[in-house]
Amino acid sequence: MALYEHVVLARQDISPQQAEALNDTLKALLEELGGSVAKIEYWGLRNLTYRVKKNRKAHYSLLSIDAPAAAVKEMERQLSINEDVIRFMTVRVEELDLELSPVLSRRDRPERPERGERTDRAETVEQ
């Protein structure tokens, strides 16, 4: 079976629970067709760079998939019918990255220090 990363953008006016339910539906569909979902990350409601189908925001989700091509094609067909889905993209990868994605790991990082707190740069300027 092939390995894929799949990103889904759902409409802004659905609830986070409905977005999570969409992810669970996709997982059940793939497992029914002989595939498996190694990881599901819900990134939350995020701003879009430009308006897509009159939406300024979307619920983002990332799925790491190990499934046959026919299962992925059926999943994409189901998503194209679903009115809650704005966009989706599936990319075939060589191996699945099961660690936290950069989008979620950025939330765990400590915040940047205030502008006046940067002593290392001030010391080099004085010398």
Backbone as JSON Lines, residues from 0, in Angstrom:
{"i":0,"aa":"M","n":[0.83,-1.18,0.0],"ca":[0.0,0.0,0.0],"c":[0.88,1.25,0.0]}
{"i":1,"aa":"A","n":[0.32,2.32,-0.49],"ca":[1.06,3.57,-0.6],"c":[0.81,4.45,0.63]}
{"i":2,"aa":"L","n":[1.73,5.37,0.85],"ca":[1.64,6.28,1.98],"c":[1.27,7.67,1.48]}
{"i":3,"aa":"Y","n":[0.35,8.33,2.18],"ca":[-0.13,9.65,1.77],"c":[-0.24,10.58,2.96]}
{"i":4,"aa":"E","n":[-0.11,11.88,2.68],"ca":[-0.49,12.92,3.63],"c":[-1.66,13.65,3.0]}
{"i":5,"aa":"H","n":[-2.7,13.87,3.79],"ca":[-3.94,14.43,3.26],"c":[-4.37,15.6,4.14]}
{"i":6,"aa":"V","n":[-4.61,16.76,3.53],"ca":[-5.05,17.95,4.25],"c":[-6.47,18.29,3.8]}
{"i":7,"aa":"V","n":[-7.34,18.56,4.77],"ca":[-8.73,18.9,4.49],"c":[-9.02,20.27,5.09]}
{"i":8,"aa":"L","n":[-9.69,21.13,4.32],"ca":[-10.15,22.42,4.8],"c":[-11.68,22.38,4.8]}
{"i":9,"aa":"A","n":[-12.26,22.55,5.98],"ca":[-13.72,22.53,6.11],"c":[-14.23,23.95,6.36]}
{"i":10,"aa":"R","n":[-15.5,24.18,6.03],"ca":[-16.11,25.5,6.16],"c":[-15.97,26.06,7.57]}
{"i":11,"aa":"Q","n":[-15.93,27.4,7.66],"ca":[-15.75,28.06,8.94],"c":[-16.98,28.0,9.84]}
{"i":12,"aa":"D","n":[-18.15,27.83,9.26],"ca":[-19.36,27.89,10.07],"c":[-19.79,26.54,10.64]}
{"i":13,"aa":"I","n":[-19.0,25.5,10.48],"ca":[-19.28,24.25,11.19],"c":[-18.53,24.29,12.52]}
{"i":14,"aa":"S","n":[-18.96,23.5,13.46],"ca":[-18.32,23.49,14.78],"c":[-17.05,22.62,14.74]}
{"i":15,"aa":"P","n":[-16.15,22.82,15.7],"ca":[-14.97,21.95,15.78],"c":[-15.34,20.47,15.93]}
{"i":16,"aa":"Q","n":[-16.44,20.2,16.62],"ca":[-16.88,18.81,16.79],"c":[-17.3,18.21,15.45]}
{"i":17,"aa":"Q","n":[-17.93,19.01,14.6],"ca":[-18.31,18.53,13.27],"c":[-17.08,18.3,12.41]}
{"i":18,"aa":"A","n":[-16.05,19.14,12.55],"ca":[-14.81,18.94,11.81],"c":[-14.12,17.66,12.25]}
{"i":19,"aa":"E","n":[-14.13,17.4,13.56],"ca":[-13.55,16.16,14.08],"c":[-14.36,14.94,13.61]}
{"i":20,"aa":"A","n":[-15.68,15.1,13.53],"ca":[-16.54,14.01,13.05],"c":[-16.24,13.71,11.59]}
{"i":21,"aa":"L","n":[-15.94,14.74,10.8],"ca":[-15.55,14.54,9.41],"c":[-14.27,13.7,9.33]}
{"i":22,"aa":"N","n":[-13.3,14.01,10.21],"ca":[-12.06,13.22,10.25],"c":[-12.34,11.76,10.61]}
{"i":23,"aa":"D","n":[-13.24,11.54,11.58],"ca":[-13.58,10.18,11.98],"c":[-14.28,9.43,10.84]}
{"i":24,"aa":"T","n":[-15.11,10.14,10.07],"ca":[-15.79,9.54,8.93],"c":[-14.77,9.12,7.87]}
{"i":25,"aa":"L","n":[-13.78,9.97,7.62],"ca":[-12.75,9.64,6.64],"c":[-11.94,8.42,7.1]}
{"i":26,"aa":"K","n":[-11.64,8.38,8.39],"ca":[-10.89,7.25,8.94],"c":[-11.68,5.95,8.78]}
{"i":27,"aa":"A","n":[-12.96,5.99,9.09],"ca":[-13.81,4.79,8.97],"c":[-13.9,4.34,7.52]}
{"i":28,"aa":"L","n":[-14.03,5.29,6.6],"ca":[-14.11,4.96,5.17],"c":[-12.83,4.28,4.69]}
{"i":29,"aa":"L","n":[-11.68,4.84,5.08],"ca":[-10.41,4.26,4.65],"c":[-10.2,2.87,5.23]}
{"i":30,"aa":"E","n":[-10.56,2.68,6.5],"ca":[-10.39,1.37,7.13],"c":[-11.33,0.34,6.49]}
{"i":31,"aa":"E","n":[-12.51,0.79,6.09],"ca":[-13.46,-0.1,5.43],"c":[-12.93,-0.56,4.07]}
{"i":32,"aa":"L","n":[-12.15,0.3,3.4],"ca":[-11.61,-0.02,2.08],"c":[-10.2,-0.62,2.14]}
{"i":33,"aa":"G","n":[-9.76,-1.03,3.32],"ca":[-8.49,-1.74,3.44],"c":[-7.29,-0.89,3.77]}
{"i":34,"aa":"G","n":[-7.49,0.35,4.14],"ca":[-6.38,1.22,4.5],"c":[-6.33,1.47,6.0]}
{"i":35,"aa":"S","n":[-5.42,2.34,6.41],"ca":[-5.34,2.71,7.81],"c":[-4.88,4.16,7.92]}
{"i":36,"aa":"V","n":[-5.27,4.79,9.01],"ca":[-4.87,6.17,9.28],"c":[-3.92,6.14,10.46]}
{"i":37,"aa":"A","n":[-2.67,6.53,10.22],"ca":[-1.66,6.47,11.27],"c":[-1.77,7.64,12.23]}
{"i":38,"aa":"K","n":[-2.19,8.81,11.72],"ca":[-2.24,10.0,12.57],"c":[-3.29,10.96,12.02]}
{"i":39,"aa":"I","n":[-4.04,11.58,12.94],"ca":[-4.96,12.65,12.58],"c":[-4.63,13.85,13.46]}
{"i":40,"aa":"E","n":[-4.38,14.99,12.83],"ca":[-4.13,16.22,13.57],"c":[-5.19,17.24,13.18]}
{"i":41,"aa":"Y","n":[-5.89,17.76,14.17],"ca":[-6.84,18.84,13.93],"c":[-6.14,20.13,14.29]}
{"i":42,"aa":"W","n":[-5.93,21.0,13.31],"ca":[-5.18,22.24,13.51],"c":[-6.06,23.39,13.95]}
{"i":43,"aa":"G","n":[-7.35,23.23,13.93],"ca":[-8.24,24.27,14.4],"c":[-8.71,25.2,13.29]}
{"i":44,"aa":"L","n":[-9.4,26.24,13.71],"ca":[-9.92,27.26,12.8],"c":[-8.8,28.27,12.54]}
{"i":45,"aa":"R","n":[-8.41,28.38,11.27],"ca":[-7.29,29.25,10.9],"c":[-7.71,30.17,9.76]}
{"i":46,"aa":"N","n":[-7.04,31.3,9.66],"ca":[-7.31,32.24,8.57],"c":[-6.8,31.68,7.26]}
{"i":47,"aa":"L","n":[-7.55,31.96,6.19],"ca":[-7.11,31.61,4.84],"c":[-6.34,32.8,4.26]}
{"i":48,"aa":"T","n":[-5.41,32.55,3.39],"ca":[-4.64,33.62,2.76],"c":[-5.55,34.47,1.88]}
{"i":49,"aa":"Y","n":[-6.47,33.84,1.2],"ca":[-7.44,34.55,0.36],"c":[-8.79,33.85,0.5]}
{"i":50,"aa":"R","n":[-9.84,34.52,0.11],"ca":[-11.18,33.95,0.23],"c":[-11.34,32.76,-0.7]}
{"i":51,"aa":"V","n":[-11.9,31.69,-0.15],"ca":[-12.18,30.49,-0.93],"c":[-13.66,30.17,-0.73]}
{"i":52,"aa":"K","n":[-14.41,30.21,-1.82],"ca":[-15.85,29.95,-1.77],"c":[-16.53,30.79,-0.69]}
{"i":53,"aa":"K","n":[-16.18,32.08,-0.66],"ca":[-16.74,33.08,0.25],"c":[-16.38,32.84,1.72]}
{"i":54,"aa":"N","n":[-15.34,32.06,2.0],"ca":[-14.9,31.8,3.37],"c":[-13.56,32.49,3.61]}
{"i":55,"aa":"R","n":[-13.43,33.12,4.77],"ca":[-12.17,33.76,5.16],"c":[-11.36,32.88,6.12]}
{"i":56,"aa":"K","n":[-12.02,31.9,6.73],"ca":[-11.37,30.97,7.66],"c":[-11.78,29.56,7.29]}
{"i":57,"aa":"A","n":[-11.03,28.58,7.83],"ca":[-11.37,27.18,7.6],"c":[-10.84,26.32,8.74]}
{"i":58,"aa":"H","n":[-11.48,25.19,8.95],"ca":[-11.0,24.19,9.9],"c":[-10.0,23.31,9.15]}
{"i":59,"aa":"Y","n":[-8.76,23.27,9.62],"ca":[-7.7,22.49,8.97],"c":[-7.51,21.17,9.69]}
{"i":60,"aa":"S","n":[-7.29,20.1,8.91],"ca":[-6.98,18.78,9.46],"c":[-5.94,18.11,8.58]}
{"i":61,"aa":"L","n":[-5.02,17.38,9.21],"ca":[-3.97,16.63,8.51],"c":[-4.14,15.16,8.86]}
{"i":62,"aa":"L","n":[-4.14,14.29,7.84],"ca":[-4.24,12.85,8.06],"c":[-3.03,12.18,7.42]}
{"i":63,"aa":"S","n":[-2.39,11.29,8.14],"ca":[-1.33,10.45,7.58],"c":[-1.94,9.09,7.28]}
{"i":64,"aa":"I","n":[-1.9,8.7,6.0],"ca":[-2.67,7.56,5.52],"c":[-1.77,6.5,4.92]}
{"i":65,"aa":"D","n":[-2.09,5.24,5.19],"ca":[-1.48,4.09,4.54],"c":[-2.63,3.3,3.91]}
{"i":66,"aa":"A","n":[-2.82,3.48,2.6],"ca":[-3.99,2.9,1.96],"c":[-3.73,2.64,0.48]}
{"i":67,"aa":"P","n":[-4.5,1.74,-0.13],"ca":[-4.39,1.54,-1.58],"c":[-4.93,2.77,-2.33]}
{"i":68,"aa":"A","n":[-4.5,2.91,-3.55],"ca":[-4.9,4.08,-4.36],"c":[-6.4,4.15,-4.56]}
{"i":69,"aa":"A","n":[-7.06,3.01,-4.7],"ca":[-8.5,3.0,-4.9],"c":[-9.24,3.57,-3.69]}
{"i":70,"aa":"A","n":[-8.74,3.29,-2.49],"ca":[-9.36,3.82,-1.27],"c":[-9.21,5.33,-1.2]}
{"i":71,"aa":"V","n":[-8.05,5.83,-1.57],"ca":[-7.8,7.27,-1.55],"c":[-8.68,7.96,-2.59]}
{"i":72,"aa":"K","n":[-8.81,7.34,-3.74],"ca":[-9.65,7.92,-4.79],"c":[-11.1,7.99,-4.34]}
{"i":73,"aa":"E","n":[-11.61,6.96,-3.68],"ca":[-12.97,6.97,-3.17],"c":[-13.14,8.03,-2.08]}
{"i":74,"aa":"M","n":[-12.14,8.18,-1.21],"ca":[-12.2,9.21,-0.17],"c":[-12.28,10.6,-0.81]}
{"i":75,"aa":"E","n":[-11.46,10.84,-1.84],"ca":[-11.49,12.14,-2.52],"c":[-12.83,12.36,-3.22]}
{"i":76,"aa":"R","n":[-13.43,11.32,-3.76],"ca":[-14.74,11.44,-4.39],"c":[-15.79,11.85,-3.36]}
{"i":77,"aa":"Q","n":[-15.74,11.22,-2.18],"ca":[-16.68,11.55,-1.11],"c":[-16.49,13.0,-0.65]}
{"i":78,"aa":"L","n":[-15.24,13.44,-0.57],"ca":[-14.97,14.81,-0.14],"c":[-15.45,15.83,-1.16]}
{"i":79,"aa":"S","n":[-15.35,15.5,-2.45],"ca":[-15.8,16.45,-3.46],"c":[-17.32,16.63,-3.44]}
{"i":80,"aa":"I","n":[-18.04,15.65,-2.92],"ca":[-19.5,15.73,-2.8],"c":[-19.9,16.5,-1.55]}
{"i":81,"aa":"N","n":[-19.11,16.41,-0.49],"ca":[-19.44,16.98,0.81],"c":[-19.47,18.51,0.75]}
{"i":82,"aa":"E","n":[-20.57,19.11,1.18],"ca":[-20.72,20.56,1.14],"c":[-19.89,21.28,2.19]}
{"i":83,"aa":"D","n":[-19.5,20.58,3.26],"ca":[-18.71,21.21,4.33],"c":[-17.24,21.35,3.97]}
{"i":84,"aa":"V","n":[-16.78,20.66,2.94],"ca":[-15.36,20.68,2.57],"c":[-15.12,21.77,1.53]}
{"i":85,"aa":"I","n":[-14.18,22.67,1.84],"ca":[-13.82,23.73,0.91],"c":[-12.76,23.22,-0.07]}
{"i":86,"aa":"R","n":[-11.68,22.68,0.47],"ca":[-10.57,22.18,-0.33],"c":[-9.98,20.95,0.35]}
{"i":87,"aa":"F","n":[-9.28,20.15,-0.44],"ca":[-8.51,19.04,0.1],"c":[-7.34,18.8,-0.83]}
{"i":88,"aa":"M","n":[-6.29,18.21,-0.29],"ca":[-5.12,17.88,-1.1],"c":[-4.48,16.61,-0.54]}
{"i":89,"aa":"T","n":[-4.17,15.7,-1.43],"ca":[-3.52,14.46,-1.05],"c":[-2.17,14.39,-1.75]}
{"i":90,"aa":"V","n":[-1.12,14.11,-0.97],"ca":[0.24,14.03,-1.51],"c":[0.82,12.67,-1.13]}
{"i":91,"aa":"R","n":[1.38,11.98,-2.11],"ca":[2.03,10.7,-1.83],"c":[3.42,10.98,-1.28]}
{"i":92,"aa":"V","n":[3.79,10.27,-0.21],"ca":[5.08,10.46,0.44],"c":[5.82,9.13,0.52]}
{"i":93,"aa":"E","n":[7.13,9.23,0.72],"ca":[7.96,8.03,0.85],"c":[7.78,7.36,2.2]}
{"i":94,"aa":"E","n":[7.66,8.17,3.26],"ca":[7.44,7.62,4.59],"c":[6.57,8.58,5.39]}
{"i":95,"aa":"L","n":[5.83,8.03,6.35],"ca":[4.94,8.85,7.16],"c":[5.71,9.49,8.29]}
{"i":96,"aa":"D","n":[5.46,10.77,8.52],"ca":[6.05,11.5,9.63],"c":[5.05,11.47,10.78]}
{"i":97,"aa":"L","n":[5.31,10.66,11.8],"ca":[4.36,10.49,12.88],"c":[4.59,11.43,14.04]}
{"i":98,"aa":"E","n":[5.58,12.31,13.92],"ca":[5.81,13.31,14.96],"c":[4.82,14.45,14.79]}
{"i":99,"aa":"L","n":[4.81,15.35,15.76],"ca":[3.93,16.51,15.7],"c":[4.32,17.38,14.52]}
{"i":100,"aa":"S","n":[3.34,17.85,13.76],"ca":[3.62,18.68,12.6],"c":[4.13,20.06,13.05]}
{"i":101,"aa":"P","n":[4.8,20.79,12.17],"ca":[5.31,22.12,12.53],"c":[4.2,23.08,12.96]}
{"i":102,"aa":"V","n":[3.0,22.92,12.44],"ca":[1.9,23.8,12.82],"c":[1.57,23.64,14.3]}
{"i":103,"aa":"L","n":[1.5,22.41,14.79],"ca":[1.19,22.17,16.19],"c":[2.4,22.33,17.1]}
{"i":104,"aa":"S","n":[3.58,22.01,16.63],"ca":[4.76,22.13,17.48],"c":[5.1,23.59,17.74]}
{"i":105,"aa":"R","n":[4.69,24.49,16.84],"ca":[4.94,25.92,17.04],"c":[4.16,26.43,18.24]}
{"i":106,"aa":"R","n":[3.0,25.84,18.52],"ca":[2.21,26.25,19.67],"c":[2.91,25.9,20.98]}
{"i":107,"aa":"D","n":[3.71,24.85,20.98],"ca":[4.37,24.39,22.2],"c":[5.65,25.18,22.51]}
{"i":108,"aa":"R","n":[6.18,25.9,21.53],"ca":[7.4,26.67,21.73],"c":[7.15,27.82,22.68]}
{"i":109,"aa":"P","n":[8.15,28.18,23.49],"ca":[7.97,29.38,24.32],"c":[7.93,30.61,23.42]}
{"i":110,"aa":"E","n":[7.23,31.62,23.89],"ca":[7.09,32.82,23.08],"c":[8.41,33.57,23.0]}
{"i":111,"aa":"R","n":[8.53,34.38,21.95],"ca":[9.76,35.15,21.75],"c":[9.9,36.2,22.84]}
{"i":112,"aa":"P","n":[11.14,36.5,23.24],"ca":[11.33,37.53,24.27],"c":[10.96,38.91,23.72]}
{"i":113,"aa":"E","n":[10.66,39.81,24.63],"ca":[10.34,41.18,24.22],"c":[11.57,41.82,23.59]}
{"i":114,"aa":"R","n":[11.35,42.84,22.83],"ca":[12.42,43.48,22.07],"c":[13.55,43.99,22.96]}
{"i":115,"aa":"G","n":[13.25,44.5,24.12],"ca":[14.27,45.04,25.01],"c":[15.04,43.98,25.77]}
{"i":116,"aa":"E","n":[14.59,42.74,25.77],"ca":[15.21,41.68,26.55],"c":[16.37,41.0,25.84]}
{"i":117,"aa":"R","n":[16.68,41.37,24.64],"ca":[17.72,40.69,23.86],"c":[19.07,41.28,24.22]}
{"i":118,"aa":"T","n":[19.73,40.67,25.19],"ca":[21.0,41.2,25.67],"c":[22.17,40.78,24.78]}
{"i":119,"aa":"D","n":[22.08,39.62,24.11],"ca":[23.21,39.15,23.32],"c":[23.51,40.09,22.15]}
{"i":120,"aa":"R","n":[22.51,40.66,21.54],"ca":[22.72,41.57,20.42],"c":[23.26,42.91,20.92]}
{"i":121,"aa":"A","n":[22.79,43.38,22.07],"ca":[23.23,44.66,22.62],"c":[24.71,44.63,22.99]}
{"i":122,"aa":"E","n":[25.18,43.5,23.51],"ca":[26.59,43.38,23.9],"c":[27.52,43.47,22.69]}
{"i":123,"aa":"T","n":[27.13,42.88,21.58],"ca":[28.0,42.91,20.4],"c":[28.05,44.28,19.77]}
{"i":124,"aa":"V","n":[26.99,45.07,19.9],"ca":[26.97,46.42,19.33],"c":[27.88,47.35,20.12]}
{"i":125,"aa":"E","n":[27.94,47.21,21.45],"ca":[28.75,48.09,22.29],"c":[30.24,47.86,22.09]}
{"i":126,"aa":"Q","n":[30.67,46.73,21.7],"ca":[32.1,46.42,21.6],"c":[32.74,47.01,20.42]}
